[in-house]
Amino acid sequence: MQIRQTNKKFNFQKDTTFEQDIDPKQRAWIEVRGKALETNVRQLRSKLRKDCQFMAVVKADGYGHDAKVVSEYAIKGGASQLGVATLNEGIRLRSCGVKVPILILGNLYTKRDLIISFENDLMPTISSIGECLICNNIGKHFGSKFYLHLKVDTGMSRLGFECSKFVQQFEKIKSFENISIAGIYSHLSSADEINPFDSKSVTQLQRKKFQELLKKINLDKNQNIKIHLANSAGMLLNQDFHFDMVRIGLSMYGYSPLIKSEENFTLKPALFLKVKVSFIRIIDKGVSVSYGGKFVSTKKTKLAVLSIGYADGVLRNLSGKINVIHNSKLYPQVGSITMDQMMVDITGSNDIQVGSTMVLLGSEGDKTISPLHWAKESNTIPWEILCSFKNRLPRVQVD
Ligand SMILES: Cc1ncc(COP(=O)(O)O)c(C=O)c1O
């Protein structure tokens, strides 16, 4: 058999154009609600003293929302600084025209990365004298100061100078002429867990340790060094955690990390996950659904097939544990979630057709499904749920 040859060259350019013609809402997509982000930042900021700054944490592509959109609306809401995890995340924001100070929360340890950070006006997090020295040399080489934040470890045991050695090390750091300390910070390990209000809790002890350290290093007020400790949970505890700046992620996206919370405002989810029904079938009683036959119908059942699966970021261990919303009614997901699709029991409905839109996360009428529900059901945390969504899901901005 002869295989027919074609002289036509595969044209990637054309192929990409073709892809762009596909309606982003044709299959499954994430709606990013800019106004909700802006309102959340505004509400959260109203809890801060006037001189306390708000750093919007937009790492991991803005917790899966799209860092560019999140940054834009967070700044509109009053965020004055941004926090990213990696060099590339920072560079992307700079290339989008973001002008506010950006702190890289992860560690840069090579000279090359630190030079790129300097060249893009990104402040690195520094955890050792060795890293300080590299930054000082870079500043000297370029003939200007390298702005950076020093991190101290008060109990997270991740990045940061050891508290017990920091006082002495700080004296040396102050002698480096080509660095400018823009901030000193630490990170809370357990503010969203157990009982952070208890004076003997890890969270309160971390705060005390941080405060004692700051007293010992005798800071020069004129240097405008920003002191910061709180993430969302720390910020919502009380003002003792606020210092000069707070670094806020989860609550800005619309979810409270606190088990017990005394908030007197409502955070608005900035992410809705939506999907189209791609097929409808009726099955008899006793028919198994999806891989492994984990669900067997107990009656004649109407099934909707939704075009979304674990390759999009809907965790497989949520199989059979979640609902979806259509016209303010909840419908249970049944059978194993597959790579690209999942089934929903829509028995009794007569308003769902192929092409209908269903809400997996978000609200419709009086029904709401939150990443907090999913996290509970899959024994994880809402941060992981938000960061699971893959690029296959187009992000569609809604104001
Ligand atoms: C150093 C640091 N600060 C702040 C945050 C924001 O935390 P949250 O999302 O709980 O507000 C994070 C997130 O992991 C972080 O790593």
The ligand as an SDF file (V2000), in Angstrom:
LIG
                    3D

 16 16  0  0  0  0  0  0  0  0999 V2000
    6.0530   33.8410   51.8220 C   0  0  0  0  0  0  0  0  0  0  0  0
    4.5840   33.9040   51.5710 C   0  0  0  0  0  0  0  0  0  0  0  0
    3.9040   34.9830   51.9490 N   0  0  0  0  0  0  0  0  0  0  0  0
    2.5800   35.0980   51.7550 C   0  0  0  0  0  0  0  0  0  0  0  0
    1.8620   34.0870   51.1550 C   0  0  0  0  0  0  0  0  0  0  0  0
    0.3570   34.2560   50.9600 C   0  0  0  0  0  0  0  0  0  0  0  0
   -0.3320   33.3360   51.7480 O   0  0  0  0  0  0  0  0  0  0  0  0
   -1.9340   33.2690   51.7430 P   0  0  0  0  0  0  0  0  0  0  0  0
   -2.3390   32.7270   50.4280 O   0  0  0  0  0  0  0  0  0  0  0  0
   -2.2500   32.3310   52.8580 O   0  0  0  0  0  0  0  0  0  0  0  0
   -2.4170   34.6360   51.9890 O   0  0  0  0  0  0  0  0  0  0  0  0
    2.5190   32.9340   50.7530 C   0  0  0  0  0  0  0  0  0  0  0  0
    1.7740   31.8350   50.1470 C   0  0  0  0  0  0  0  0  0  0  0  0
    2.0500   30.6920   50.1920 O   0  0  0  0  0  0  0  0  0  0  0  0
    3.9190   32.8350   50.9590 C   0  0  0  0  0  0  0  0  0  0  0  0
    4.6090   31.7630   50.5880 O   0  0  0  0  0  0  0  0  0  0  0  0
  1  2  1  0
  2  3  1  0
  2 15  2  0
  3  4  2  0
  4  5  1  0
  5  6  1  0
  5 12  2  0
  6  7  1  0
  7  8  1  0
  8  9  2  0
  8 10  1  0
  8 11  1  0
 12 13  1  0
 12 15  1  0
 13 14  2  0
 15 16  1  0
M  END
$$$$
